[in-house]
């Protein structure tokens, strides 16, 4: 229940920092569910990677760019009917797929308990690099393209920023920057 409420809070709160903190709560409670399903490695990976690294980075970026929320909500009423239609369609689809006819203890019993020597990390690695090696590699390529795209989108020139050109700095001669002045002997300057 906490997972569901915190996930709803992620998309409904207006403050982006609060939304990120609710997302952290969603990740932590999802990790607790994975621990109950005896997927300890996935739970720890979720906490370490997403909560420990990605969310800290996200919070840092959100606090650095200081998003102005007013222009974002200006056209909210114009797109509200379309948004509500998409929400209703998604709820109906989720009910058809996740409804009681497809899920329940009769369809999915409790996971079988394993012995103390069982390693779900070894089992996950075995499946990942044998049965699912191509989807794993494709996901890696997609993530690489996403990283390169994010870098390309954020690299923009700001007109007020002063930039140095190292080639011009190296090409400067002493005569261009320095002027020697001969002062007559015996005269004092004030």
C-alpha positions as CSV (number, residue, x, y, z in Angstrom):
1,X,0.0,0.0,0.0
2,X,2.9,2.4,0.8
3,X,4.4,1.6,-2.5
4,X,1.2,2.5,-4.4
5,X,0.6,5.7,-2.4
6,X,4.2,6.9,-2.8
7,X,4.1,6.2,-6.5
8,X,0.9,8.2,-6.8
9,X,2.5,11.0,-4.8
10,X,5.5,11.1,-7.3
11,X,3.2,12.2,-10.1
12,X,0.8,14.4,-8.0
13,X,3.1,16.6,-5.9
14,X,4.1,20.0,-7.3
15,X,7.5,20.2,-5.8
16,X,10.1,18.3,-7.9
17,X,12.3,17.6,-4.8
18,X,9.4,16.1,-3.0
19,X,8.5,14.0,-6.0
20,X,12.1,12.7,-6.0
21,X,11.9,11.8,-2.3
22,X,8.6,10.0,-2.9
23,X,10.3,8.1,-5.7
24,X,13.1,7.1,-3.2
25,X,10.3,5.8,-0.9
26,X,8.8,3.9,-3.8
27,X,12.1,2.3,-4.6
28,X,12.8,1.3,-1.0
29,X,9.4,-0.3,-0.5
30,X,9.7,-2.1,-3.9
31,X,13.0,-3.5,-2.7
32,X,11.3,-4.7,0.5
33,X,8.8,-6.6,-1.7
34,X,11.6,-8.2,-3.7
35,X,13.2,-9.3,-0.4
36,X,9.9,-11.0,0.5
37,X,10.1,-12.8,-2.8
38,X,13.6,-14.0,-2.0
39,X,15.2,-11.8,-4.7
40,X,17.8,-10.2,-2.3
41,X,20.3,-9.3,-5.0
42,X,17.7,-7.4,-7.0
43,X,16.5,-5.6,-3.9
44,X,20.0,-4.5,-2.9
45,X,20.8,-3.5,-6.5
46,X,17.7,-1.4,-6.6
47,X,18.6,0.4,-3.3
48,X,22.2,0.9,-4.2
49,X,21.9,1.9,-7.8
50,X,18.7,3.8,-8.0
51,X,18.3,5.2,-4.5
52,X,22.1,5.6,-3.9
53,X,23.2,6.9,-7.2
54,X,20.5,7.8,-9.7
55,X,18.2,9.6,-7.2
56,X,21.1,11.6,-5.7
57,X,22.1,12.7,-9.2
58,X,18.5,13.5,-10.0
59,X,18.1,15.6,-6.8
60,X,21.4,17.4,-7.6
61,X,20.3,18.2,-11.1
62,X,16.8,19.3,-10.0
63,X,18.2,21.6,-7.3
64,X,20.9,23.0,-9.7
65,X,18.6,23.9,-12.6
66,X,15.9,25.4,-10.5
67,X,12.8,24.6,-12.6
68,X,10.1,27.3,-12.9
69,X,6.8,25.4,-12.4
70,X,4.5,28.3,-13.5
71,X,5.0,28.1,-17.3
72,X,4.8,24.3,-17.2
73,X,1.2,24.3,-15.8
74,X,-0.1,27.1,-18.1
75,X,-1.7,24.8,-20.7
76,X,-2.9,22.3,-18.2
77,X,-6.7,22.8,-18.8
78,X,-6.2,22.5,-22.5
79,X,-4.8,19.0,-22.3
80,X,-7.0,17.8,-19.4
81,X,-9.6,15.9,-21.4
82,X,-7.0,14.0,-23.4
83,X,-5.1,13.2,-20.2
84,X,-8.2,11.9,-18.5
85,X,-9.0,9.8,-21.5
86,X,-5.5,8.2,-21.5
87,X,-5.9,7.6,-17.7
88,X,-9.2,5.8,-18.1
89,X,-7.8,3.7,-21.0
90,X,-4.8,2.7,-18.9
91,X,-7.0,1.8,-15.9
92,X,-9.2,-0.4,-18.0
93,X,-6.2,-2.1,-19.6
94,X,-4.6,-2.6,-16.2
95,X,-7.8,-4.1,-14.8
96,X,-8.1,-6.5,-17.8
97,X,-4.5,-7.6,-17.5
98,X,-4.0,-7.5,-13.8
99,X,-7.6,-8.4,-12.8
100,X,-8.6,-11.3,-10.5
101,X,-9.0,-13.7,-13.4
102,X,-5.3,-13.6,-14.2
103,X,-3.7,-13.1,-10.8
104,X,-4.2,-14.7,-7.4
105,X,-2.7,-17.5,-5.2
106,X,-4.3,-20.1,-7.4
107,X,-2.5,-18.8,-10.5
108,X,0.8,-17.8,-8.7
109,X,1.5,-19.6,-5.5
110,X,4.0,-18.5,-3.0
111,X,7.6,-18.8,-4.3
112,X,9.3,-22.0,-3.3
113,X,11.8,-21.8,-0.5
114,X,15.4,-22.6,-1.4
115,X,18.2,-24.1,0.7
116,X,20.8,-22.0,2.3
117,X,23.4,-22.9,-0.4
118,X,21.2,-21.5,-3.2
119,X,22.5,-18.3,-4.7
120,X,20.0,-16.2,-6.6
121,X,22.9,-14.0,-7.8
122,X,24.5,-17.0,-9.6
123,X,21.1,-18.0,-11.0
124,X,20.4,-14.5,-12.2
125,X,23.8,-14.2,-13.9
126,X,23.4,-17.6,-15.5
127,X,20.0,-16.7,-17.0
128,X,21.1,-13.2,-17.9
129,X,24.2,-14.3,-19.9
130,X,22.7,-17.4,-21.5
131,X,18.9,-17.1,-22.2
132,X,18.6,-13.3,-22.2
133,X,22.1,-12.2,-23.5
134,X,20.7,-10.4,-26.6
135,X,18.0,-8.4,-24.8
136,X,20.6,-7.5,-22.2
137,X,23.0,-6.2,-24.9
138,X,20.2,-4.3,-26.7
139,X,19.2,-2.7,-23.4
140,X,22.8,-1.7,-22.9
141,X,22.9,-0.1,-26.4
142,X,19.7,1.7,-25.7
143,X,21.0,3.1,-22.4
144,X,24.2,4.2,-24.2
145,X,22.2,6.1,-26.8
146,X,20.1,7.7,-24.1
147,X,23.2,8.9,-22.3
148,X,24.7,10.3,-25.5
149,X,21.4,12.0,-26.3
150,X,21.1,13.5,-22.8
151,X,24.6,14.9,-23.1
152,X,23.9,16.3,-26.6
153,X,20.7,17.9,-25.5
154,X,22.3,19.6,-22.4
155,X,25.4,21.0,-24.3
156,X,24.2,24.4,-25.4
157,X,26.0,27.7,-25.8
158,X,24.9,30.5,-23.5
159,X,25.6,33.9,-25.0
160,X,26.5,35.5,-21.7
161,X,29.1,33.0,-20.8
162,X,32.7,34.0,-21.4
163,X,34.8,31.3,-23.0
164,X,38.5,31.0,-23.5
165,X,40.1,29.8,-26.7
166,X,43.3,27.9,-25.8
167,X,44.6,28.1,-29.4
168,X,44.5,31.9,-29.3
169,X,46.2,31.9,-25.9
170,X,49.1,29.8,-27.1
171,X,49.5,31.8,-30.3
172,X,50.0,35.1,-28.5
173,X,53.4,36.7,-28.9
174,X,55.2,38.7,-26.2
175,X,55.1,41.8,-28.5
176,X,51.3,41.6,-28.6
177,X,50.9,41.8,-24.9
178,X,53.9,43.6,-23.5
179,X,55.2,47.1,-24.1
180,X,58.6,48.2,-22.7
181,X,58.8,51.8,-21.9
182,X,62.2,53.5,-21.4
183,X,62.2,56.1,-18.7
184,X,64.9,58.7,-18.6
185,X,67.5,58.4,-15.8
186,X,67.2,60.7,-12.9
187,X,63.6,61.7,-13.2
188,X,61.2,60.6,-10.6
189,X,57.7,59.7,-11.5
190,X,54.9,60.7,-9.2
